[in-house]
Amino acid sequence: MSILDAAVHVGVETTYGTPVTPTRSFEAKADSFKREQAQIESVGFRASMHTVRSDRRRQINMGGSGTLELDVLNKGMGLLLQGLLSSTTGPTLVGTSAYTQQHDSGSTLSGKSFTIQFVRDVVDGSTQAFTHHGCVATGWSISQGTDGFLEMSIDFDFEDVDTATAAATPAYPASATGFDWTQAVVTLNSVAFADARSFELTADLGVKTDRRYLRGSALKKQPRRSGVPSYTGTIEADFTSTTEYDAFVAGTVMPLNVKWSHAANAIETGHTFEFEVDIAAIQFDGESPEASLSDITTQRLPFKVLHDGTNPAVSLKVKSTDSSL
C-alpha cells in the first residue's frame, strides 16, 4: 500500500461527537486535520527541583481542526453541503431521473456534525485510519479561475479523534465528474457578465468552538453560532466599462449568480448536471481599475454579501441524479 491508498470517508452523525460508520468517500486534495493538545503545568517552590516535575505536567485533549479541500463533483456533494448553511431542501424529483437540492443560509447553524476519517499511508506499506468525531463546519470557500476545476474548501472543528476504529469501505459516487471553468456563467445584476477571470466566495459562519466546561470531561460541547456570519468574495475581470466602478462608487446593491452546467441534456432531455451559487444581494467594496505595462487593464471587484430581509443571503443549488443526500 502507498499514498495511492490514502482516503477520506465521511458519515453524518445522529448525535454530536458519537462516531458513525462513514457512508461516502471524497477525493480530498490535502490532509490538514490535526489533533490539538494543551499542556498544563504546576510549578511551586520545592527543594532540589531541576525543572518542571514529570508528575506536575498534564496533556489535555482539545479536539482539533482541519480543512477539507476538494473539487466539486456533479454527484455526491449533498452529504457535505447540508452542513454548510442553515437549511436544506430536497432532493426533489424534477424529471425522470433528475433531482434538485438547495442549501440556504439562515439565522442558525445547520446542526449537522460529521464523522470524518482520514486513512493515511504508513511507511511500511500499511495504512492507519484516524477517525475524527464531532466535525462541524465553521467556514468554507468556493473558487474558480480560468485554469481548472471548481474547487471547494471546508473548515472543520472536531471534538475528538481516535486511531482504534477500522478504516471504512470506500464508497465513491459512480461516474462522477467535476465542473470546470468552461462551464461557468456569471450573471451580475441580472445581466450576463462575460469578462470575469475568476470568482471566489468565502463564508465565516460565526461559530464558537471552545465550549468547554467544568463537567468532568475535556470534550467540548457542540459548537454554536456566536457571531454574525460573514460572506465575502471577489470577482476579477477585464476592465471593459465603468459600469462596475460606478456601482462601487454608488454603493449599489445587486444580485449575483454563478452557475456551472454540464452539456445540455446530460441527465435527460431538458435536464443537465448543475451547480449554482445564488446570492440575492451584494455590494462592491472596491476597487479602481488598474492599468499595467504587461497586461490589459483589470478590475478587482471585492464584494460583501448582504441580507435583503426576504431571500436567503446565499443559496447553493444542485441538479444531479442524486436521489438522496
C-alpha positions as MATLAB code, in Angstrom:
seq = 'MSILDAAVHVGVETTYGTPVTPTRSFEAKADSFKREQAQIESVGFRASMHTVRSDRRRQINMGGSGTLELDVLNKGMGLLLQGLLSSTTGPTLVGTSAYTQQHDSGSTLSGKSFTIQFVRDVVDGSTQAFTHHGCVATGWSISQGTDGFLEMSIDFDFEDVDTATAAATPAYPASATGFDWTQAVVTLNSVAFADARSFELTADLGVKTDRRYLRGSALKKQPRRSGVPSYTGTIEADFTSTTEYDAFVAGTVMPLNVKWSHAANAIETGHTFEFEVDIAAIQFDGESPEASLSDITTQRLPFKVLHDGTNPAVSLKVKSTDSSL';
ca = [
       0.000    0.000    0.000;
       1.102    3.604   -0.621;
      -0.140    7.164   -0.866;
      -2.402    5.792   -3.603;
      -4.328    4.022   -0.831;
      -4.940    7.163    1.250;
      -8.625    8.012    1.525;
     -11.196   10.280    3.162;
     -14.533    8.835    4.290;
     -17.462   10.825    5.740;
     -20.622    9.983    7.650;
     -23.390   12.156    9.118;
     -23.688   11.803   12.899;
     -27.006   11.358   14.648;
     -25.594   12.728   17.914;
     -22.757   15.232   18.052;
     -19.486   13.532   18.883;
     -20.838    9.984   18.609;
     -18.986    8.481   15.634;
     -20.838    6.682   12.878;
     -19.634    4.425   10.111;
     -18.773    6.625    7.110;
     -21.033    6.176    4.101;
     -19.395    8.391    1.456;
     -15.834    8.861    0.230;
     -14.447   12.119   -1.132;
     -11.411   12.868   -3.278;
      -9.668   15.258   -0.880;
      -6.704   17.206   -2.237;
      -4.857   17.760    1.067;
      -4.616   16.396    4.594;
      -4.669   19.080    7.283;
      -6.793   17.559   10.072;
      -4.697   17.927   13.242;
      -5.342   16.994   16.858;
      -4.710   19.804   19.360;
      -3.253   19.203   22.820;
      -2.935   21.647   25.694;
      -0.154   21.194   28.251;
      -0.833   22.421   31.758;
       1.929   22.615   34.369;
       2.083   23.106   38.100;
       5.230   24.748   39.433;
       5.876   25.827   43.015;
       8.730   26.211   45.469;
      10.259   22.787   46.016;
      13.759   21.982   47.208;
      16.152   20.340   44.717;
      13.808   20.889   41.772;
      15.662   20.726   38.425;
      12.769   21.826   36.197;
       9.057   21.086   35.897;
       8.395   17.710   37.515;
       7.048   14.899   35.341;
       4.128   14.400   37.740;
       3.159   18.083   37.522;
       2.514   18.242   33.789;
      -0.638   17.055   32.088;
      -1.773   16.697   28.462;
      -5.342   17.804   27.752;
      -7.288   16.782   24.653;
      -8.548   19.962   22.963;
     -10.106   18.290   19.920;
      -8.748   19.808   16.736;
      -9.438   21.352   13.377;
      -8.725   20.901    9.700;
      -9.749   21.832    6.190;
     -11.234   19.513    3.605;
     -10.175   20.585    0.104;
     -11.802   19.023   -2.951;
     -13.096   19.615   -6.456;
     -16.860   19.975   -6.715;
     -18.270   16.927   -8.499;
     -21.611   16.537  -10.233;
     -22.685   13.751   -7.867;
     -22.453   13.031   -4.170;
     -21.848   16.559   -2.852;
     -25.103   16.938   -0.934;
     -23.865   14.990    2.077;
     -21.311   17.741    2.788;
     -23.336   20.717    1.534;
     -26.075   20.075    4.109;
     -23.618   21.079    6.835;
     -22.548   24.408    5.304;
     -25.645   26.576    5.614;
     -28.809   26.670    7.720;
     -31.333   24.539    5.872;
     -31.598   22.000    3.077;
     -34.488   21.295    0.718;
     -34.612   18.145   -1.400;
     -33.535   16.157   -3.227;
     -36.705   16.822   -5.198;
     -37.550   14.871   -8.348;
     -37.940   17.275  -11.295;
     -37.759   14.809  -14.179;
     -37.465   11.095  -14.720;
     -34.059   10.831  -13.022;
     -33.129   14.479  -12.370;
     -33.230   15.789   -8.803;
     -32.638   19.226   -7.325;
     -31.411   20.174   -3.868;
     -30.994   23.611   -2.314;
     -28.948   24.690    0.691;
     -29.855   28.098    2.143;
     -28.278   30.458    4.640;
     -30.285   31.470    7.688;
     -30.002   32.663   11.260;
     -28.991   29.273   12.678;
     -26.303   26.689   12.021;
     -27.283   23.536   10.173;
     -26.968   21.450   13.351;
     -25.134   18.783   11.344;
     -21.978   17.105   12.591;
     -19.875   14.570   10.746;
     -17.508   11.701   11.359;
     -14.567   12.254    9.023;
     -11.996    9.512    8.668;
      -8.588   10.069    7.101;
      -6.838    6.860    6.051;
      -3.112    7.666    5.984;
      -0.370    5.543    4.468;
       2.383    4.227    6.732;
       5.963    3.934    5.514;
       5.908    0.136    5.863;
       3.184   -0.109    3.234;
       0.200   -0.390    5.577;
      -2.429    2.272    6.319;
      -3.745    3.803    9.533;
      -7.205    5.306    9.974;
      -7.667    8.482   12.028;
     -11.368    8.890   12.824;
     -12.473   12.413   13.774;
     -15.722   12.758   15.732;
     -17.987   15.777   16.034;
     -16.779   17.543   12.895;
     -18.697   20.811   12.456;
     -18.204   23.225    9.554;
     -17.038   26.657   10.733;
     -16.436   28.188    7.308;
     -15.982   27.377    3.647;
     -14.958   28.808    0.307;
     -15.644   28.226   -3.388;
     -13.241   29.342   -6.090;
     -12.984   29.220   -9.863;
     -10.247   30.527  -12.142;
      -9.694   30.091  -15.851;
      -7.251   27.257  -15.326;
      -9.005   24.351  -13.661;
     -11.962   22.834  -11.893;
     -14.415   24.385   -9.460;
     -12.828   23.996   -6.028;
     -14.279   23.986   -2.533;
     -12.622   24.023    0.866;
     -14.467   23.447    4.151;
     -13.049   24.354    7.561;
     -13.989   21.926   10.335;
     -13.697   21.902   14.096;
     -13.759   18.431   15.667;
     -14.386   17.179   19.192;
     -12.085   14.140   19.309;
     -10.092   11.699   17.188;
      -9.260    8.020   17.606;
      -6.974    5.529   15.887;
      -8.791    2.386   17.029;
     -11.662    2.487   14.516;
     -11.033    0.369   11.429;
     -10.925    2.024    8.024;
     -14.304    2.225    6.330;
     -15.005    0.655    2.972;
     -14.508    3.224    0.189;
     -17.803    4.417   -1.322;
     -17.386    6.859   -4.207;
     -20.242    8.142   -6.400;
     -20.298    6.209   -9.660;
     -19.273    8.031  -12.855;
     -18.898   11.402  -11.151;
     -17.101   14.248  -12.925;
     -16.104   17.776  -11.979;
     -17.227   21.212  -13.113;
     -14.579   23.238  -14.924;
     -14.092   26.879  -15.830;
     -15.520   26.490  -19.342;
     -18.891   25.557  -17.838;
     -19.232   28.642  -15.598;
     -21.504   31.608  -16.346;
     -21.585   34.758  -14.203;
     -24.726   36.882  -14.018;
     -24.322   40.239  -12.274;
     -27.290   42.486  -11.513;
     -29.410   40.170  -13.703;
     -27.148   40.751  -16.727;
     -24.647   38.252  -18.153;
     -21.133   39.301  -17.136;
     -18.825   37.839  -19.747;
     -15.474   39.325  -18.673;
     -14.859   37.588  -15.343;
     -11.458   35.904  -14.982;
     -12.071   34.428  -11.556;
     -14.673   34.092   -8.815;
     -14.295   33.365   -5.128;
     -16.779   33.260   -2.252;
     -15.732   32.783    1.372;
     -18.011   32.086    4.345;
     -17.223   32.624    8.017;
     -20.139   31.032    9.859;
     -19.535   32.853   13.173;
     -19.099   29.681   15.223;
     -17.960   29.357   18.843;
     -15.927   26.155   19.086;
     -14.319   26.289   22.565;
     -17.383   25.251   24.553;
     -15.537   23.580   27.456;
     -16.971   23.352   30.957;
     -16.212   22.024   34.433;
     -18.090   18.774   33.909;
     -15.530   16.041   34.431;
     -14.584   15.831   30.763;
     -12.176   17.573   28.409;
     -14.536   17.077   25.452;
     -16.200   20.238   24.222;
     -19.912   20.676   23.674;
     -21.349   21.112   20.201;
     -20.289   24.401   18.587;
     -22.933   27.118   18.378;
     -23.258   30.357   16.464;
     -21.834   33.235   18.466;
     -21.397   35.962   15.863;
     -22.854   37.417   12.703;
     -21.894   35.231    9.726;
     -19.820   36.888    7.032;
     -19.873   36.080    3.328;
     -17.338   37.887    1.179;
     -15.947   37.356   -2.280;
     -14.064   38.693   -5.252;
     -14.616   38.782   -8.975;
     -11.597   39.641  -11.089;
     -12.392   40.895  -14.570;
     -11.170   42.762  -17.607;
     -11.955   46.465  -17.443;
     -14.492   46.952  -20.233;
     -16.615   49.820  -18.941;
     -17.227   51.927  -15.831;
     -20.452   50.055  -15.005;
     -18.981   48.081  -12.097;
     -16.825   51.004  -10.950;
     -19.918   53.238  -10.878;
     -21.758   50.571   -8.860;
     -18.866   50.549   -6.383;
     -18.910   54.357   -6.069;
     -22.687   54.485   -5.711;
     -22.863   51.584   -3.230;
     -25.334   49.788   -5.481;
     -26.853   46.608   -4.045;
     -27.396   43.929   -6.679;
     -27.864   40.148   -7.119;
     -25.070   37.807   -8.215;
     -25.413   34.347   -9.705;
     -22.716   31.936  -10.836;
     -23.791   28.668  -12.461;
     -21.812   25.701  -13.737;
     -23.598   23.447  -16.243;
     -22.553   20.257  -17.961;
     -23.540   19.570  -21.567;
     -27.213   20.099  -22.363;
     -29.498   17.161  -21.581;
     -26.672   15.322  -19.787;
     -29.144   13.770  -17.337;
     -32.149   13.558  -19.624;
     -33.935   15.761  -22.129;
     -34.312   19.193  -20.558;
     -32.080   18.485  -17.566;
     -28.333   18.666  -17.066;
     -25.945   18.498  -14.120;
     -25.664   21.925  -12.454;
     -24.012   23.604   -9.507;
     -25.155   27.127   -8.711;
     -24.244   29.887   -6.278;
     -27.174   32.289   -5.942;
     -26.734   35.494   -3.945;
     -29.649   37.894   -3.543;
     -27.659   40.997   -2.614;
     -24.028   42.057   -2.853;
     -22.284   45.403   -2.594;
     -18.847   46.076   -4.065;
     -16.159   47.123   -1.592;
     -13.862   48.328   -4.386;
     -11.635   48.903   -6.186;
     -10.494   51.148   -9.073;
      -9.332   49.565  -12.356;
      -5.581   49.020  -12.585;
      -3.507   49.596  -15.718;
      -0.350   47.600  -16.385;
       2.688   47.685  -18.647;
       2.473   43.921  -19.139;
      -1.252   43.131  -19.253;
      -4.597   44.598  -20.217;
      -6.330   46.778  -17.652;
      -8.056   44.708  -14.989;
     -10.512   45.378  -12.223;
     -10.803   43.516   -8.945;
     -14.328   43.573   -7.594;
     -14.276   42.531   -3.941;
     -17.788   42.325   -2.544;
     -19.737   41.698    0.632;
     -22.901   39.620    0.729;
     -25.849   41.366    2.396;
     -29.266   40.177    3.552;
     -32.191   41.780    1.739;
     -34.548   40.836    4.557;
     -36.506   38.346    2.452;
     -34.376   35.899    0.485;
     -31.557   33.676    1.748;
     -28.316   35.644    1.645;
     -26.596   32.669   -0.019;
     -28.056   29.604   -1.699;
     -26.142   26.635   -3.087;
     -28.238   24.800   -5.666;
     -27.533   21.419   -7.236;
     -29.150   19.467  -10.040;
     -27.978   15.864  -10.365;
     -29.116   12.260  -10.351;
     -28.710   12.038   -6.554;
     -31.999   10.861   -5.085;
     -30.621   11.271   -1.561;
     -28.036   13.431    0.123;
];
